[in-house]
Amino acid sequence: MEFTPSKLNMYLFAKLPSAYWSGVRVSSIDENKCIVRVKHKWFNQNPFKSMYFAVQAMAAELSTGALVMLQIQKSKQKISMLVANNNGSYTKKATGLITFTCIDGKKVREAINQAVETGEGQKFWMQSIGKDEVGDQVSEMNFEWTIKVKHS
């Protein structure tokens, strides 16, 4: 698959429909950074009229996972990936357009190189920061990814 925002958003529709119908969309991606946006609306809100935490988590996870998928494809290796752990903190009500940014592409490349060189699975943490339209941080999410080279 080509890693463009439109291709990733079609992937969301097919493979992660709950994220797609919640309004989660990839805005941009390159080998170092992925930006995912989601707009607060009636169908993704909590009873307190802000964005439900799970919608924020889906957007944040996608900003990290898309980078892992991109780097795996670039490596031309068969590598499995899975979230092993995650945590998050919420610092402000999420209303309006929320942008999640992950800039950990280098961490992924290093882990893939290590997995290929050693044949051992690797674990690494990636961070995604969610900000509202005025630039205030609303949440911080961290995901521990595991990768492992598949042997035929």
Summary of the structure (lengths in Angstrom):
residues: 152
radius of gyration: 15.5
end to end distance: 21.5
largest distance: 50.2
contacts: 492
relative contact order: 0.19
helix: 37%
strand: 36%
